Amino acid sequence: MSSSSTTSPPISNSPLPNNNQTPIFLLSNILTYVTVKLDHSNFLTWKFQITHILEAYSLLEYVEGSISCPPKFLINELGAVTTQVDPTYLQWQARDKALMSLISATLSLSAHSLIIGQSYAHDMWNVLLKRYTSVSRSNIMNLKKQLHDFKKNTDSNSQYLQRIKEARDKLAAVGTLVDDEDLLHIVLKGLPFEYESFSSVLLTKNEFVSFEELHILMVTQEELLKSSQENSKENSIMAMAANKGSFNLAQFNNSAQFANSTPKGGHHPLAKLVAMASAAPPSSSSNYWISDTGATDHFTPDLANLPDSSIYNDPQLAFVGNGQ
């Protein structure tokens, strides 16, 4: 809950920059430059955007307190305070009120409630920074734990690294820095087992690996693993198809009794000889089921497999599933 008490701005005799109209110009266009309304979830984005805008127009010094309020009244030649108001004081006050309006326009309702009662832009700025960059020990410990507990899981490498970067940025916002070397170990620790060789190479690498370089390497490795998995899947499907269509040709050659399941004397066109039995005859002691394929004609190396059979005497050659 914000306090309604305010402090008087510090006094400064420094001349004001000649940019009287700048805050008014920014106020009319602020939502174009700051794309988010400050709340508990987007402080880093908000601070990044508004800080760079204020720096670009030489206004950040006002909200940070570097350019403080000049004396209200002019001083005469004798050093005595007169009753005449200093024009630079009026300029400073007008600019400060415009900056207060500018900042307020970028706040959500919850953030706006924090600055109610503040009289100067500098005070508003300090309240917001204090609220959203709490440096409590528990907050820092929670952020550190979150950073070390990240796992890639089903995220892409880009998504995984982005989550880690956001956690590091939150720690940086409260004054705790995590260098790229520590971040490398955190990232590699959260990778699945298929990245084991990749992690080993990076951990034994003598050269320094920046976060940006790590991102490029991980995206490249992700594409290589994906390509390898697709090739492995295709090879597996081809192997299954080959195994399904294979048979023991030696058993066929050793048997002169190529039989079919139609009555003797029937004609067997080559196009109909498409259903094959298994390569090796099953053990006579096995209990098994043979499915009904719906085919009219069959070949088998073992006549016991068919209750009604006849020798194939057609002069046409018959080709089986593996092309032989």
Sine and cosine of phi, psi and omega as CSV:
sin_phi,cos_phi,sin_psi,cos_psi,sin_omega,cos_omega
0.00,0.00,0.76,-0.65,-0.10,-1.00
-0.99,0.17,0.46,-0.89,0.02,-1.00
-1.00,-0.07,0.56,-0.83,-0.02,-1.00
-1.00,0.02,-0.11,0.99,-0.02,-1.00
-0.97,0.25,0.59,-0.80,0.01,-1.00
-0.77,-0.64,0.32,-0.95,0.05,-1.00
-0.91,-0.42,0.48,-0.88,0.02,-1.00
-0.94,0.34,0.60,-0.80,-0.01,-1.00
-0.93,0.38,0.53,-0.85,0.04,-1.00
-0.90,0.44,0.49,-0.87,-0.06,-1.00
-1.00,-0.05,0.67,-0.74,0.01,-1.00
-0.61,-0.79,0.60,-0.80,0.07,-1.00
-0.99,-0.16,0.17,0.99,-0.01,-1.00
-0.94,0.35,0.67,-0.75,0.04,-1.00
-0.92,0.40,0.54,-0.84,-0.01,-1.00
-0.99,0.11,0.62,-0.79,0.11,-0.99
-0.87,0.49,0.50,-0.87,-0.04,-1.00
-1.00,0.07,0.96,0.28,0.01,-1.00
-0.64,-0.77,0.77,0.64,-0.11,-0.99
-0.87,0.49,-0.57,0.82,-0.09,-1.00
-1.00,0.04,-0.18,0.98,-0.09,-1.00
-0.86,0.52,-0.76,0.65,0.00,-1.00
-0.87,0.50,-0.58,0.81,0.01,-1.00
-0.92,0.39,-0.66,0.75,0.04,-1.00
-0.89,0.45,-0.71,0.71,0.01,-1.00
-0.91,0.42,-0.62,0.79,-0.03,-1.00
-0.86,0.51,-0.61,0.80,-0.02,-1.00
-0.98,0.21,-0.22,0.98,-0.05,-1.00
-0.80,-0.60,0.18,0.98,-0.17,-0.98
-0.87,0.49,-0.61,0.79,-0.04,-1.00
-0.94,0.34,-0.26,0.97,0.11,-0.99
-0.97,0.25,-0.55,0.84,-0.06,-1.00
-1.00,-0.01,-0.62,0.79,0.01,-1.00
-0.97,-0.26,0.94,-0.35,-0.18,-0.98
-1.00,-0.02,-0.03,1.00,-0.01,-1.00
-0.79,-0.61,0.43,-0.90,0.14,-0.99
-0.99,-0.14,0.84,-0.54,-0.11,-0.99
-0.86,0.52,0.80,-0.60,0.19,-0.98
-0.55,-0.84,-0.17,-0.98,-0.10,-1.00
-0.92,0.39,-0.28,0.96,-0.12,-0.99
-0.99,-0.15,-0.19,0.98,-0.14,-0.99
-0.71,-0.71,0.46,0.89,-0.07,-1.00
-0.85,0.53,-0.68,0.73,-0.05,-1.00
-0.89,0.46,-0.68,0.74,0.03,-1.00
-0.90,0.43,-0.72,0.70,0.00,-1.00
-0.87,0.49,-0.75,0.66,-0.04,-1.00
-0.90,0.44,-0.64,0.77,0.02,-1.00
-0.87,0.49,-0.72,0.69,-0.06,-1.00
-0.93,0.36,-0.77,0.64,-0.11,-0.99
-0.95,0.30,-0.53,0.85,0.02,-1.00
-0.91,0.42,-0.69,0.72,-0.01,-1.00
-0.93,0.37,-0.55,0.84,0.04,-1.00
-0.92,0.39,-0.73,0.69,0.00,-1.00
-0.90,0.43,-0.60,0.80,0.05,-1.00
-0.91,0.42,-0.65,0.76,-0.04,-1.00
-0.89,0.46,-0.52,0.86,-0.03,-1.00
-0.96,-0.28,0.33,0.95,0.06,-1.00
0.82,0.57,0.66,0.75,-0.02,-1.00
-0.90,-0.44,-0.17,0.99,-0.05,-1.00
-0.89,0.46,-0.52,0.85,0.00,-1.00
-0.89,0.46,-0.48,0.88,0.00,-1.00
-0.94,0.35,-0.74,0.67,-0.07,-1.00
-0.97,0.25,-0.43,0.90,0.05,-1.00
-1.00,0.08,-0.17,0.99,0.07,-1.00
1.00,-0.03,0.07,1.00,0.01,-1.00
-0.93,0.37,-0.61,0.79,0.09,-1.00
-0.97,-0.23,0.97,-0.24,-0.11,-0.99
-0.99,-0.12,0.11,-0.99,-0.09,-1.00
-0.95,0.32,0.76,-0.65,0.04,-1.00
-0.96,0.27,0.24,-0.97,0.04,-1.00
-0.86,0.51,0.55,-0.84,-0.05,-1.00
-0.95,0.32,-0.62,0.78,-0.09,-1.00
-0.93,-0.37,0.52,-0.86,0.02,-1.00
-0.96,0.30,0.39,-0.92,0.03,-1.00
-0.92,-0.40,0.73,-0.69,-0.03,-1.00
-0.99,0.16,-0.08,-1.00,-0.07,-1.00
-0.90,0.43,-0.42,0.91,-0.03,-1.00
-1.00,0.04,-0.02,1.00,0.00,-1.00
1.00,0.05,0.14,0.99,-0.01,-1.00
-1.00,-0.02,0.55,-0.83,0.02,-1.00
-0.97,0.23,0.76,-0.65,0.01,-1.00
-0.99,-0.12,0.02,-1.00,0.06,-1.00
-1.00,-0.08,0.05,1.00,-0.01,-1.00
-1.00,0.09,0.80,-0.60,-0.03,-1.00
-0.96,0.27,0.72,-0.70,0.01,-1.00
-0.95,0.30,0.81,-0.58,0.01,-1.00
-0.86,0.51,-0.55,0.84,0.01,-1.00
-0.92,0.39,-0.49,0.87,0.06,-1.00
-0.91,0.41,-0.69,0.73,0.01,-1.00
-0.91,0.42,-0.63,0.78,0.04,-1.00
-0.89,0.45,-0.69,0.73,-0.01,-1.00
-0.89,0.45,-0.69,0.72,0.00,-1.00
-0.89,0.46,-0.69,0.72,0.00,-1.00
-0.90,0.44,-0.67,0.75,0.00,-1.00
-0.92,0.39,-0.64,0.77,-0.02,-1.00
-0.91,0.41,-0.65,0.76,0.03,-1.00
-0.91,0.41,-0.61,0.79,0.04,-1.00
-0.91,0.42,-0.63,0.77,0.03,-1.00
-0.92,0.40,-0.59,0.81,0.06,-1.00
-0.88,0.48,-0.69,0.73,0.04,-1.00
-0.91,0.41,-0.62,0.79,-0.01,-1.00
-0.89,0.45,-0.73,0.68,0.00,-1.00
-0.90,0.43,-0.68,0.73,-0.02,-1.00
-0.86,0.51,-0.56,0.83,-0.03,-1.00
-0.93,0.38,-0.27,0.96,-0.04,-1.00
-0.98,-0.21,0.16,0.99,-0.08,-1.00
-0.97,-0.24,0.55,-0.84,0.17,-0.99
-0.98,0.22,0.12,-0.99,0.00,-1.00
-0.88,0.48,-0.65,0.76,-0.02,-1.00
-0.92,0.40,-0.63,0.77,0.03,-1.00
-0.95,0.30,-0.58,0.81,-0.02,-1.00
-0.90,0.43,-0.53,0.85,0.00,-1.00
-0.91,0.41,-0.36,0.93,-0.02,-1.00
-0.96,0.28,-0.46,0.89,-0.13,-0.99
-0.97,-0.23,0.10,1.00,0.05,-1.00
-0.90,0.43,0.78,-0.63,-0.01,-1.00
0.98,-0.18,-0.20,0.98,0.04,-1.00
-0.98,0.18,0.60,-0.80,-0.12,-0.99
-0.96,-0.28,-0.21,0.98,-0.05,-1.00
-0.71,-0.70,0.47,-0.88,-0.01,-1.00
-0.88,0.48,-0.59,0.81,0.01,-1.00
-0.88,0.47,-0.66,0.75,0.03,-1.00
-0.92,0.40,-0.67,0.74,0.05,-1.00
-0.85,0.53,-0.72,0.69,-0.02,-1.00
-0.87,0.49,-0.71,0.71,-0.01,-1.00
-0.90,0.43,-0.64,0.77,0.02,-1.00
-0.89,0.46,-0.70,0.72,-0.02,-1.00
-0.92,0.40,-0.68,0.73,0.02,-1.00
-0.90,0.43,-0.66,0.75,0.00,-1.00
-0.90,0.43,-0.63,0.78,-0.04,-1.00
-0.94,0.34,-0.68,0.73,-0.15,-0.99
-0.99,-0.14,-0.04,1.00,0.10,-1.00
-0.81,-0.59,0.75,0.66,0.03,-1.00
-0.85,0.53,0.75,-0.66,-0.05,-1.00
-0.96,-0.27,0.44,0.90,0.02,-1.00
-0.89,0.45,0.53,-0.85,-0.05,-1.00
-0.87,0.50,-0.64,0.77,-0.03,-1.00
-0.91,0.41,-0.61,0.79,0.01,-1.00
-0.91,0.42,-0.68,0.73,0.01,-1.00
-0.92,0.40,-0.66,0.75,0.00,-1.00
-0.90,0.44,-0.63,0.78,0.03,-1.00
-0.91,0.42,-0.65,0.76,0.02,-1.00
-0.91,0.40,-0.63,0.78,0.04,-1.00
-0.91,0.42,-0.69,0.72,0.01,-1.00
-0.88,0.47,-0.67,0.74,0.02,-1.00
-0.87,0.49,-0.66,0.75,-0.01,-1.00
-0.90,0.43,-0.67,0.74,-0.05,-1.00
-0.98,0.20,-0.27,0.96,-0.05,-1.00
-1.00,-0.09,0.00,1.00,-0.04,-1.00
-0.90,0.44,0.67,-0.74,0.12,-0.99
-0.80,-0.59,0.54,-0.84,-0.01,-1.00
-0.92,0.38,-0.71,0.71,-0.03,-1.00
0.79,0.61,-0.80,-0.60,-0.06,-1.00
-1.00,-0.08,0.05,1.00,0.01,-1.00
-0.94,0.35,0.44,-0.90,0.19,-0.98
-0.95,0.32,0.26,-0.97,0.01,-1.00
-0.89,0.46,-0.59,0.81,0.03,-1.00
-0.90,0.43,-0.68,0.73,0.03,-1.00
-0.91,0.41,-0.65,0.76,0.00,-1.00
-0.88,0.47,-0.74,0.68,0.00,-1.00
-0.92,0.38,-0.54,0.84,0.02,-1.00
-0.91,0.40,-0.64,0.77,0.04,-1.00
-0.90,0.44,-0.65,0.76,0.02,-1.00
-0.92,0.39,-0.65,0.76,0.01,-1.00
-0.89,0.45,-0.65,0.76,0.01,-1.00
-0.89,0.45,-0.64,0.77,0.04,-1.00
-0.92,0.40,-0.65,0.76,0.05,-1.00
-0.90,0.44,-0.63,0.77,0.01,-1.00
-0.91,0.42,-0.59,0.81,0.05,-1.00
-0.90,0.43,-0.64,0.77,0.06,-1.00
-0.92,0.40,-0.63,0.77,0.02,-1.00
-0.90,0.45,-0.55,0.83,-0.01,-1.00
-0.92,0.40,-0.41,0.91,0.03,-1.00
-0.96,-0.28,0.30,0.95,0.14,-0.99
1.00,0.02,0.17,0.99,0.02,-1.00
-0.94,-0.34,0.91,-0.41,-0.08,-1.00
-0.99,-0.13,0.63,-0.78,0.08,-1.00
-0.86,-0.51,0.91,-0.42,-0.05,-1.00
-0.98,0.21,0.18,-0.98,-0.09,-1.00
-0.91,0.42,-0.51,0.86,-0.01,-1.00
-0.91,0.40,-0.71,0.70,0.06,-1.00
-0.91,0.41,-0.61,0.79,-0.02,-1.00
-0.91,0.41,-0.55,0.83,0.04,-1.00
-0.87,0.50,-0.71,0.70,0.00,-1.00
-0.91,0.42,-0.62,0.79,0.02,-1.00
-0.90,0.43,-0.69,0.72,-0.01,-1.00
-0.90,0.44,-0.74,0.67,-0.06,-1.00
-0.92,0.39,-0.53,0.85,0.00,-1.00
-0.90,0.43,-0.49,0.87,-0.05,-1.00
-1.00,-0.02,0.07,1.00,-0.03,-1.00
-1.00,0.10,0.49,-0.87,0.04,-1.00
-0.95,0.31,0.09,-1.00,-0.15,-0.99
-0.90,0.43,-0.46,0.89,-0.04,-1.00
-0.93,0.36,-0.17,0.99,0.06,-1.00
-0.99,-0.14,0.24,0.97,-0.10,-1.00
-0.87,0.49,-0.75,0.67,0.01,-1.00
-0.92,0.40,-0.61,0.79,0.05,-1.00
-0.87,0.49,-0.70,0.72,0.00,-1.00
-0.91,0.42,-0.64,0.77,-0.01,-1.00
-0.88,0.47,-0.66,0.75,0.00,-1.00
-0.89,0.45,-0.70,0.72,-0.03,-1.00
-0.94,0.35,-0.59,0.80,-0.02,-1.00
-0.94,0.34,-0.45,0.89,0.01,-1.00
-0.99,-0.14,0.08,1.00,-0.02,-1.00
-0.96,0.27,0.76,-0.64,-0.03,-1.00
-0.97,0.25,-0.55,0.83,-0.04,-1.00
-0.97,0.24,0.51,-0.86,0.05,-1.00
-0.93,0.38,0.68,-0.73,0.02,-1.00
-0.92,-0.40,0.92,-0.39,0.03,-1.00
-0.97,0.24,0.26,-0.97,0.00,-1.00
-0.89,0.45,-0.61,0.79,0.01,-1.00
-0.91,0.41,-0.65,0.76,0.04,-1.00
-0.93,0.38,-0.62,0.78,0.04,-1.00
-0.87,0.49,-0.65,0.76,0.02,-1.00
-0.87,0.49,-0.71,0.71,0.00,-1.00
-0.90,0.44,-0.70,0.71,-0.02,-1.00
-0.89,0.45,-0.65,0.76,-0.04,-1.00
-0.95,0.32,-0.62,0.79,0.05,-1.00
-0.91,0.42,-0.65,0.76,0.04,-1.00
-0.89,0.45,-0.70,0.71,0.01,-1.00
-0.90,0.44,-0.59,0.80,0.03,-1.00
-0.89,0.46,-0.67,0.74,0.02,-1.00
-0.92,0.40,-0.62,0.79,0.03,-1.00
-0.91,0.41,-0.68,0.73,0.02,-1.00
-0.91,0.42,-0.64,0.77,0.01,-1.00
-0.90,0.44,-0.69,0.73,0.02,-1.00
-0.90,0.43,-0.65,0.76,0.01,-1.00
-0.90,0.43,-0.66,0.75,0.02,-1.00
-0.91,0.41,-0.62,0.78,0.03,-1.00
-0.91,0.40,-0.66,0.75,0.04,-1.00
-0.91,0.42,-0.64,0.77,0.01,-1.00
-0.90,0.43,-0.62,0.78,0.01,-1.00
-0.91,0.41,-0.67,0.74,0.02,-1.00
-0.90,0.44,-0.68,0.74,0.01,-1.00
-0.90,0.43,-0.59,0.81,0.01,-1.00
-0.91,0.41,-0.67,0.75,0.02,-1.00
-0.90,0.43,-0.66,0.75,0.02,-1.00
-0.91,0.41,-0.61,0.79,0.01,-1.00
-0.92,0.39,-0.63,0.78,0.03,-1.00
-0.89,0.45,-0.67,0.74,0.00,-1.00
-0.91,0.41,-0.62,0.78,0.00,-1.00
-0.92,0.38,-0.66,0.75,0.01,-1.00
-0.91,0.41,-0.59,0.81,-0.01,-1.00
-0.92,0.38,-0.55,0.83,-0.06,-1.00
-0.99,-0.10,0.04,1.00,-0.04,-1.00
-0.99,0.13,0.34,-0.94,0.07,-1.00
-0.38,-0.93,0.25,-0.97,-0.02,-1.00
-1.00,0.05,0.99,-0.14,-0.06,-1.00
-0.92,0.40,-0.51,0.86,-0.02,-1.00
-0.88,0.47,-0.61,0.79,0.01,-1.00
-0.91,0.42,-0.57,0.82,0.03,-1.00
-0.94,0.34,-0.63,0.77,-0.02,-1.00
-0.93,0.37,-0.54,0.84,-0.02,-1.00
-0.98,0.20,-0.18,0.98,-0.03,-1.00
-0.93,-0.36,0.79,-0.62,0.03,-1.00
-1.00,-0.01,0.02,1.00,-0.10,-0.99
-0.94,-0.33,0.99,0.14,0.12,-0.99
-1.00,0.08,0.88,-0.47,-0.16,-0.99
-0.88,-0.47,0.36,-0.93,0.11,-0.99
-0.74,-0.67,0.18,-0.98,-0.15,-0.99
-0.99,-0.14,0.23,0.97,0.00,-1.00
-0.98,-0.18,0.32,-0.95,0.01,-1.00
-0.88,0.48,0.42,-0.91,0.00,-1.00
-0.87,0.49,0.55,-0.83,0.04,-1.00
1.00,0.03,-0.15,0.99,0.00,-1.00
-0.96,0.27,0.45,-0.89,0.01,-1.00
-1.00,-0.03,0.65,-0.76,-0.08,-1.00
-0.82,-0.57,1.00,-0.01,0.02,-1.00
-0.87,0.50,0.51,-0.86,-0.03,-1.00
-0.87,0.49,-0.58,0.81,-0.05,-1.00
-0.90,0.43,-0.31,0.95,-0.07,-1.00
-1.00,-0.06,-0.14,0.99,-0.05,-1.00
-1.00,0.04,0.95,0.31,-0.16,-0.99
-0.88,-0.48,-0.26,0.97,-0.08,-1.00
-0.99,-0.16,0.78,-0.63,-0.08,-1.00
-0.90,-0.43,0.56,-0.83,0.12,-0.99
-1.00,0.09,0.03,-1.00,-0.01,-1.00
-0.94,0.35,0.30,-0.95,-0.09,-1.00
-0.93,0.38,-0.72,0.69,-0.03,-1.00
-0.95,-0.33,0.66,-0.75,0.02,-1.00
-0.92,0.39,0.67,-0.74,-0.04,-1.00
-0.93,0.37,0.37,-0.93,0.03,-1.00
-0.90,0.43,0.62,-0.78,-0.04,-1.00
-0.92,0.38,-0.32,0.95,-0.02,-1.00
-1.00,-0.01,-0.05,1.00,-0.07,-1.00
-0.99,0.11,0.56,-0.83,0.15,-0.99
-0.99,-0.15,0.87,-0.48,-0.07,-1.00
-0.49,-0.87,0.28,-0.96,0.06,-1.00
-0.92,-0.39,0.61,-0.79,0.11,-0.99
-0.91,-0.41,0.84,-0.53,-0.06,-1.00
-0.96,0.27,0.46,-0.89,0.06,-1.00
-1.00,0.08,0.95,-0.32,-0.05,-1.00
-0.98,0.20,-0.30,0.96,-0.04,-1.00
1.00,0.08,0.02,1.00,-0.01,-1.00
-0.98,0.22,0.48,-0.88,-0.01,-1.00
-0.99,0.13,-0.63,0.78,-0.08,-1.00
-0.83,-0.55,0.54,-0.84,-0.03,-1.00
-0.67,-0.74,0.49,-0.87,0.22,-0.98
-0.94,-0.33,0.53,-0.85,0.08,-1.00
-0.45,-0.89,0.60,-0.80,0.08,-1.00
-0.99,0.17,-0.13,0.99,-0.04,-1.00
-0.76,-0.65,0.91,-0.41,-0.05,-1.00
-0.89,0.46,-0.38,0.93,-0.01,-1.00
-0.91,0.42,-0.27,0.96,0.00,-1.00
-0.96,0.27,-0.32,0.95,-0.06,-1.00
-0.85,-0.53,0.78,-0.63,0.01,-1.00
-0.95,0.31,-0.46,0.89,-0.04,-1.00
-0.75,-0.66,0.92,-0.38,-0.13,-0.99
-0.64,-0.77,0.25,-0.97,0.09,-1.00
-0.44,-0.90,0.46,-0.89,-0.03,-1.00
-0.95,0.31,0.65,-0.76,0.01,-1.00
-0.99,0.12,0.94,-0.34,-0.05,-1.00
-0.93,-0.38,0.14,0.99,-0.03,-1.00
-0.91,0.41,0.71,-0.70,-0.01,-1.00
-0.92,0.38,-0.32,0.95,0.03,-1.00
-0.94,0.35,0.63,-0.77,0.05,-1.00
-0.98,0.21,0.58,-0.81,0.02,-1.00
-0.94,-0.33,0.74,-0.67,0.04,-1.00
-0.97,-0.25,0.66,-0.75,-0.04,-1.00
-0.97,-0.24,-0.11,-0.99,-0.22,-0.98
-0.86,0.50,-0.51,0.86,-0.03,-1.00
-1.00,-0.01,0.17,0.99,0.05,-1.00
1.00,0.02,0.01,1.00,-0.01,-1.00
-1.00,-0.04,0.00,0.00,0.00,0.00
